[in-house]
Amino acid sequence: MAMTLKLNGTTRDVDAEPGTPLLWVIRDELKLTGTKFGCGVASCGACTVHLDGEPVRSCQTYVEDVEGAEITTIEGLNSDISAAVQQAWTELDVVQCGYCQSGQIMSAVGLLSETAKPTLEEIDLYMDGNACRCATYQRIRAAIQRASQIMEA
Amino acid sequence: MTLNTSRRGFLKSAAATAAVLYVGARPDGAIAAANAEGAMLNPFVKISSDGTVTAIVKHFEKGQGPATGLTTLIAEELGIPIEDVAYEFAPSDAGAYNNLFLGPFQGTGGSTAMANSFMQYRRAGAAARDMLLQAAANAWGVDASTLSLDDGVIKGPGYEAPLADFVAAAAQIAPPAEPRLKDPSEFKLIGNEAVRRKDTPPKINGTATYAMDLHLDNQMIAVIARSPRMGGLVAGFDESDAKGIKDFIRAAELPNKAGVVVFAENTWAALQARAALAVDWDFSAAETRSSGEIRDQLLAAVNADPEYNVTDTDQAAIGAAIDKAATVLDETFYFPLLAHAPMEPLTCTIEATADGGVILHDGCQFPTGPHMALSQILQLPMEKVQINTLFAGGSFGRRATPTADYQVEAALAFAVTDRTRPVKLVWTREDDITGGYYRPAFAHRVRVGLDGSGNIIAWDHRIAGQSVMKGTAFEDFSVHHGIDHSSVEGTSDTLYTIPGHFVGLTDVAKATSVLWWRSVGHTHTAYVMESMIDMAAKAAGHDPVEFRLDLLAGGDTDQARIAGVLQLAAEKGGWGKAADGRTQGIAVHKSFGSYVAELVEVSGNAQDGVQIEKVTCAVDCGIAVNPDVIKAQMEGGIGYGLGHAMRNEITLTEGAVDQSNFPDYEPLRIGDIGAIEVHIVPSTEPPTGVGEPGTPPSAPALANAIAATGHRVTSLPMVNNGVSFS
């Protein structure tokens, strides 16, 4: 089925069967592989993208439901908030294996878009669905707070 | 001088330019060097005529840091900023890139990446520097000893030029037999906390390529339907229901009958087609036991005389001494099967080359194994098999199997095609959680006798579990006189002075495929040792830190170093000064050459909910090459150890795995640990492991903290043994 998606500021024509998770359209058809496959059941957050600015799990979002919405992947991040998050991630060397980090960053940008100065409790609550098997959580927390500082400056 | 540090195409471009300096080592360890026409094509460092320096990293990057660490060594000795050094992963060549601690194998494991590379990569960098300096000295007519190379610039009295000017000349000079290594006082990068990870930039903008991200032209996706019971074989299958699925190509039985491979044009179609497949299984050789039976078998084994006497001590005499002791502790422990569950599910791609060979694209942990396996299965000579190592999304041991399990699957799948299209094998999370290769289940029973003054007088320790190493290519490495050292490591070689120490081992029959799992035997032995020592301290009425220090007072270096981390963790973590409503537990353990102590502080209690408030870690791993990477590995190792101890286990019902994905194999989450603080002991000793040693002390430190609230946990996971977490 032919569809048109608004993705990262451009429109993309895709051919996908209804019921196909957005994740696989992004990865296999559009070949944007920064969005990761981790569990397929919205339990790890590695596949997080933004839908009209809100983080969603693309593995449990069907392609036919997102026509017309603005989809942003890690490759399309382009805001003061995302720049602050990526700068903080660099300063603190948050990543280890890095496989979950696209999703962590998409969620962190979502959090800071809603709450510019989150408390540790707010960070833990918001980021709870983003698993990191390397357990980089201490640095994720610190980097979100650092990004908040950078945004303020 | 402008250097491009992210030129992934450098290998090809370097081959096209005449002036390149390669420096590496011969199999006997001697420094070898060559120019572009030279014979040695697999070096540790390459310097092109424009001055671009590339470190060739022989260990794969799963997050533990060798891309940064090995590059640091080259940059340090060469005298150039680390930002100006590019890196590439080495091809599969066990002659050039073997792990010096594992013999003729190229591979990453046992927390050896830095330890085995430290001198090798420094020597290569130093030799390249000496050759560049000699070339400049020749050109300027001065003595090389008057020259220096710093920040990529060669300087001498009245002279100054970028190193690029001398690459061509240096490539014609014989390498020094013994390059001058920097004195530690000259280090600018080694030990420098400000050095940043080399792999951060591509991992925060989505450009890092993991094996799962590879998309080759005309590739097919392969997923495999595997037996729901361990060891079942395909009896037949029906693909009728898959035929209507768009982009499904076909299904085929794997030549070894271990599964049915489904080929499709894309991943989603492959997954749907697999779900539509009907497979008949032959379970006659399959595992049919349930976890409870395996557990009973292990517990029975530790209550009987063990198969092996590990310590070669007098079990009967030690048992008799315990029977007569003033106080006897008698505890039984049980540890379940555990999956590794790296974030990136297993995957690799096999691509045919124009010359009739193949390339394996893989986050390849142990290239030599899959290299040989592909050669055998695809009936290709070794030189026709290449391995392209990509970033790996975690491993924790899972990507290195003695059987090269998933690479073999990919090869078998590729073998049933006409070999014209690349085949990308994809595992799902369900495949991963149910796919075997678990940390084996283990039982321990320990009886400790204390005299009237609280001194340990005898210790009877029996261990039962499934050997990881027996029957594998690593058997000779780890199994001696029938005893798999990886089943008992951390017990018989404990650094505590224990009089009358007996350790016995019983190997139990295979129930599932098992595998090393971040810190291997130490995952269970440290838990038992550090729980028992804590219980002994309590029985003796002594402070747990003081009690341990008394057992480590023998005066040898090993004991001094482990006592050092124990004292540092106690000091930095405020041992004995927990806030109201909080309790503390401590544990210390040596593994992979490194000494790690961890102090866990919790609030709450087992019944109402425990919250891990803070973990304070002290580590002595010799020279800390990249201190911030070491801290990250401790943080991660602690999280990995605690998360699994809290709530993870793999169970079997009639040979089928009960868990399937993260909802029932719940990973550690961000709120589970309040804070982690890591302190590194300054050292001039050679570097030792950091990837694994953070894990062993974490769970027993938590158990000891919870025990201080009145509940001792001797079976894991904790959530199934009387502990709730907030």
Interface residues (C-beta under 8 A of the other chain):
Chain A: E17 T20 P21 W24 R27 D28 E29 K31 L32 T33 G34 T35 K36 F37 G38 C39 G40 V41 S43 C44 A46 T73 I74 E75 L77 Q86 W89 T90 D93 V94 V95 Q96 C97 G98 Y99 C100 Q101 S102 I105 I123 D124 L125 M127 D128 N130 A131 C132 R133 C134 A135 T136 Y137 Q138 R139 I140 R141
Chain B: E61 K62 G63 Q64 G65 R196 R197 D199 T200 P201 P202 K203 I204 N205 G206 T207 A208 T209 Y210 M212 D213 H215 I221 K246 N266 T267 W268 A341 P342 M343 E344 P345 F391 A392 G393 G394 S395 F396 T428 R429 E430 D628 V629 A632 Q633 E635 G636 I638 G639 Y640 G643 N661 F662 P663 P667 L668 R669 I670 G671 D672 I673 A675 I676
